[in-house]
Amino acid sequence: MEENHIMAYPCIWEETSCITAMENMSAGNLIVCPNYGALPETTAGFAQMYDWTPDLNEHAKRFYYEMKHAIEAVRGYTKKVNGLYVQNVISKQKEYADHFYNWELRGKEWTEFLTNIQK
């Protein structure tokens, strides 16, 4: 993942969380995905998102447009994503993911949760 620049994720399933998005955020990849399920919450406003639609042809058109924009941004043709400079987005998303999605923190939360439900 660290050799890539973009995570292309035209998801059509209503995710509750997406570990792949979390890992790609930490790896410094720009995420391109729909605003469907928990993807907006998981990507915390850092992803290049488009409006989800159940119409697969329209979904593909929207995804194509956002991918084209993301590729242009990463290559430096346009410098902004979601109104911010792409390198700032990627830097801040990595910082966010490394803080909130690190396994040491998650492991402690799950251990505490499971310990408390046993009581």
Secondary structure, DSSP 8 states (H G I E B T S, - for coil): -TT-SEEE----S--S--HHHHHHHHHT-EEEEES-TTHHHHHTT-SEEE---S-HHHHHHHHHHHHHHHHHHHHTSS-EETTEEHHHHHHHHHHHHHHHS-HHHHHHHHHHHHHHHH-
